[in-house]
């Protein structure tokens, strides 16, 4: 209860000073995200999730504005190692959800129009705080639309809402490790939502 009152007071003070609340309120007890227990990860996510959407939607990316209405694919964020050892939570649009939630290891062919959005939370080792990380997006195009990336188009919304510029190979060169899964790296098994 004290924490909730403190958070409310901090938010009110920030708003009165013309600022929005920042993730500095989301303290982390460990320096390495791999050391976080499930309960601590859930607490971090509860603390930062509203701010994440606020940050991602500072720009005009359509996915950033809608992904939270999609199917969440895990019970909580988890650290898989990829994406800079960030805590990750993946959402699948209506086109992608049924196939994605099978978490199949082989023969996966995602339907055209599938979109996956992966929220990320960065743990600042120095300050022991959680911060909004990038929103990673994968979009499955028509056959032949992006042959160098198996028809996936990768994009990234930065925590300030701006789109990150990068070569498609930057993402695809890692995702090709999951070629039998149509380039999909799933959430860790212990947090996957059952279909």
Number of C-alpha atoms within 10 A of each C-alpha: 6 7 8 9 10 12 16 13 12 16 17 15 14 14 12 10 9 9 11 15 17 17 17 14 17 18 17 21 12 16 15 14 23 14 11 18 11 13 10 14 18 15 14 24 21 13 18 20 14 10 18 25 20 16 21 26 21 16 17 13 15 9 17 24 15 13 21 16 11 18 18 21 24 21 14 22 25 28 21 17 12 12 17 12 17 25 28 27 22 25 22 25 22 15 17 21 21 15 17 23 18 13 20 15 14 11 10 18 15 22 16 15 16 19 25 28 26 23 26 26 28 18 24 16 14 7 11 16 20 25 23 24 24 27 27 21 22 21 18 24 19 13 11 11 13 14 12 12 19 19 18 28 19 20 20 21 26 20 24 16 21 17 17 14 10 11 10 15 13 10 18 18 11 13 18 17 13 16 15 14 20 21 21 21 17 18 22 13 11 10 15 20 16 11 11
